[in-house]
C-alpha cells in the first residue's frame, strides 16, 4: 500500500518529470505489453515537453513554447498518476479474487499411472479377472476329522507342486554337507584314501 501511494505521488510531486518511474514500476508489475508501450509514450512525451520548454526564446520562459511544455508535462504527470492507480488496483484486485471466484474451475487431479504388477522370480504373471457375484452361497459341509474336502485337495496339490519343484530346481554349487573332509588322508576317511 505504501509503495502504491509513493509511486502514485511520484509524478505529481516531481511536476510530471518522474512519471516514467511510475510507468516503469507498473510495466514491471503487470508485464502487459500495453504498459510497456505506455512507458515508451510517457518517456517520449516527457522529452518532447522538456524540449519545448528549452526551445522558448524568452528570458523567463513565459512564451507559448514554455507555457505549452509546462502545461503538457503537468497534464502527462496527472494522467500517469490516474492510470497507475487504476491499473495497479485492477491488477492486484484480479489477482486476489481469482482463486476465490465460485465459477473458477477446480484443478484436475494429476495423472498417476497405475503400477503394473510384476511377476516374481520365474512365476508367471497372475491373471487379472473380475469376480462374478454368486447368487447365494451354498451351505458349507460340516467339517469332518480331516477338515473340509477342499482343504485336502489343496494340500495334495501343494505337495505335488513342492515335489515337482524339488526335482526341477538345479543346485548351483555342490552340497558342502556331502563331503565335509575333501582330503583323502584326513582322519575319518579310512576307506577312501590309500592304504597306510
C-alpha positions as CSV (number, residue, x, y, z in Angstrom):
1,X,0.0,0.0,0.0
2,X,2.8,2.4,0.9
3,X,4.6,1.7,-2.5
4,X,1.3,2.3,-4.3
5,X,1.0,5.7,-2.7
6,X,4.6,6.6,-3.3
7,X,4.5,5.7,-7.0
8,X,1.2,7.4,-7.4
9,X,2.5,10.7,-6.0
10,X,5.9,10.5,-7.8
11,X,4.7,12.2,-11.0
12,X,2.7,14.8,-9.1
13,X,5.5,15.7,-6.6
14,X,8.0,15.9,-9.4
15,X,5.7,18.1,-11.6
16,X,5.5,15.2,-14.1
17,X,9.2,14.9,-14.7
18,X,9.4,11.4,-13.0
19,X,6.3,10.0,-14.4
20,X,8.4,7.5,-16.3
21,X,9.4,5.9,-13.0
22,X,5.8,5.2,-12.1
23,X,5.1,3.7,-15.5
24,X,8.2,1.6,-15.3
25,X,7.0,0.2,-12.0
26,X,3.6,-0.6,-13.5
27,X,5.1,-2.3,-16.5
28,X,7.3,-4.4,-14.4
29,X,4.5,-5.5,-12.1
30,X,1.8,-6.2,-14.7
31,X,4.1,-7.3,-17.5
32,X,1.5,-6.3,-20.1
33,X,2.6,-5.1,-23.5
34,X,0.3,-2.1,-23.3
35,X,2.0,-0.9,-20.1
36,X,5.4,-1.2,-21.8
37,X,4.1,0.9,-24.8
38,X,2.7,3.5,-22.4
39,X,6.0,3.7,-20.7
40,X,7.7,4.5,-24.0
41,X,5.0,7.1,-24.8
42,X,5.4,8.7,-21.4
43,X,9.2,8.9,-21.9
44,X,8.7,10.4,-25.4
45,X,6.2,12.9,-24.1
46,X,8.4,13.9,-21.2
47,X,11.4,14.5,-23.6
48,X,9.1,16.5,-26.0
49,X,7.7,18.7,-23.3
50,X,11.2,19.4,-21.8
51,X,12.5,20.2,-25.3
52,X,9.6,22.5,-25.9
53,X,10.3,24.4,-22.7
54,X,14.0,24.6,-23.7
55,X,13.1,26.0,-27.1
56,X,11.3,29.0,-25.6
57,X,13.3,32.1,-26.7
58,X,12.0,34.4,-24.0
59,X,14.3,35.1,-21.0
60,X,11.8,34.0,-18.4
61,X,10.4,31.1,-20.5
62,X,7.0,32.6,-20.4
63,X,6.4,32.3,-24.2
64,X,3.9,30.0,-25.8
65,X,6.6,27.2,-26.0
66,X,7.4,27.3,-22.3
67,X,3.8,27.5,-21.3
68,X,2.7,24.7,-23.6
69,X,5.6,22.5,-22.4
70,X,4.9,23.1,-18.7
71,X,1.2,22.5,-19.1
72,X,1.8,19.4,-21.1
73,X,4.3,17.9,-18.6
74,X,1.9,18.6,-15.7
75,X,-1.1,17.0,-17.6
76,X,1.1,14.0,-18.5
77,X,2.1,13.5,-14.8
78,X,-1.5,13.8,-13.7
79,X,-2.7,11.2,-16.3
80,X,0.2,8.9,-15.4
81,X,-0.9,9.1,-11.7
82,X,-4.5,8.3,-12.5
83,X,-3.7,5.5,-14.9
84,X,-1.2,4.0,-12.5
85,X,-3.8,3.8,-9.7
86,X,-6.5,2.3,-11.9
87,X,-4.2,-0.3,-13.4
88,X,-2.5,-1.2,-10.2
89,X,-5.7,-1.6,-8.2
90,X,-7.2,-3.7,-11.1
91,X,-4.2,-5.9,-11.3
92,X,-4.0,-6.7,-7.6
93,X,-7.8,-7.0,-7.3
94,X,-8.0,-9.5,-10.1
95,X,-5.1,-11.5,-8.7
96,X,-6.5,-11.7,-5.2
97,X,-10.1,-12.5,-6.4
98,X,-9.2,-15.2,-9.0
99,X,-8.8,-18.2,-6.6
100,X,-12.0,-17.4,-4.6
101,X,-14.4,-16.9,-7.5
102,X,-17.2,-19.5,-7.5
103,X,-17.0,-20.0,-11.3
104,X,-13.3,-20.8,-11.2
105,X,-12.9,-24.5,-12.3
106,X,-11.2,-26.8,-9.9
107,X,-7.8,-28.0,-10.8
108,X,-7.8,-31.6,-12.1
109,X,-6.0,-34.2,-10.1
110,X,-2.6,-35.0,-11.5
111,X,-2.3,-38.2,-13.6
112,X,-0.9,-41.1,-11.7
113,X,-0.1,-44.1,-13.8
114,X,-1.2,-47.4,-12.3
115,X,1.5,-49.6,-11.2
116,X,1.6,-52.9,-13.1
117,X,2.1,-55.9,-11.0
118,X,5.4,-57.5,-11.9
119,X,5.7,-61.3,-11.7
120,X,8.0,-62.7,-9.1
121,X,11.2,-64.7,-9.9
122,X,10.2,-67.2,-12.5
123,X,6.5,-67.1,-11.7
124,X,4.0,-66.3,-14.5
125,X,2.0,-63.1,-14.0
126,X,-1.2,-63.5,-12.2
127,X,-4.3,-63.5,-14.3
128,X,-6.5,-60.5,-13.7
129,X,-10.2,-61.3,-13.8
130,X,-13.3,-59.7,-12.5
131,X,-15.1,-61.6,-9.8
132,X,-18.5,-62.8,-10.7
133,X,-21.1,-62.4,-8.0
134,X,-22.7,-65.6,-6.8
135,X,-26.5,-65.6,-6.3
136,X,-26.4,-67.3,-2.9
137,X,-23.7,-69.1,-1.0
138,X,-24.1,-72.9,-0.7
139,X,-24.2,-74.2,2.8
140,X,-20.7,-75.3,3.9
141,X,-20.3,-79.0,4.6
142,X,-19.7,-80.0,8.2
143,X,-16.0,-80.4,8.8
144,X,-15.1,-83.9,9.5
145,X,-12.0,-85.2,11.4
146,X,-9.7,-84.3,8.4
147,X,-11.4,-81.0,7.6
148,X,-13.4,-79.9,4.6
149,X,-12.7,-81.8,1.4
150,X,-11.4,-78.7,-0.4
151,X,-8.6,-78.2,2.1
152,X,-7.5,-81.8,1.5
153,X,-7.5,-81.3,-2.3
154,X,-5.4,-78.1,-1.9
155,X,-3.0,-79.8,0.4
156,X,-2.5,-82.6,-2.1
157,X,-1.9,-80.2,-5.0
158,X,0.7,-78.2,-2.9
159,X,2.5,-81.4,-2.1
160,X,2.7,-82.4,-5.7
161,X,3.9,-78.9,-6.6
162,X,6.7,-78.9,-4.0
163,X,7.9,-82.4,-5.2
164,X,7.9,-81.1,-8.8
165,X,9.9,-78.0,-7.8
166,X,12.4,-80.1,-5.9
167,X,13.0,-82.2,-8.9
168,X,13.4,-79.3,-11.3
169,X,15.5,-76.9,-9.2
170,X,19.2,-77.3,-10.1
171,X,21.8,-76.9,-7.4
172,X,24.3,-74.2,-8.5
173,X,27.1,-75.5,-6.3
174,X,27.9,-78.8,-4.7
175,X,26.4,-79.6,-1.4
176,X,29.1,-78.9,1.3
177,X,27.5,-81.5,3.6
178,X,28.1,-84.3,1.1
179,X,31.8,-84.5,1.7
180,X,32.9,-82.5,4.7
181,X,36.5,-83.6,4.5
182,X,37.9,-83.3,0.9
183,X,41.4,-84.5,2.0
184,X,41.6,-88.3,1.5
185,X,44.4,-88.7,4.1
186,X,42.5,-86.9,6.8
187,X,41.2,-88.9,9.7
188,X,37.7,-90.2,9.2
189,X,38.3,-91.2,5.5
190,X,39.8,-94.6,6.2
191,X,38.2,-96.4,3.4
192,X,38.7,-93.8,0.7
193,X,42.4,-92.9,0.8
194,X,45.5,-95.0,0.0
195,X,46.3,-97.7,2.5
196,X,48.9,-97.0,5.2
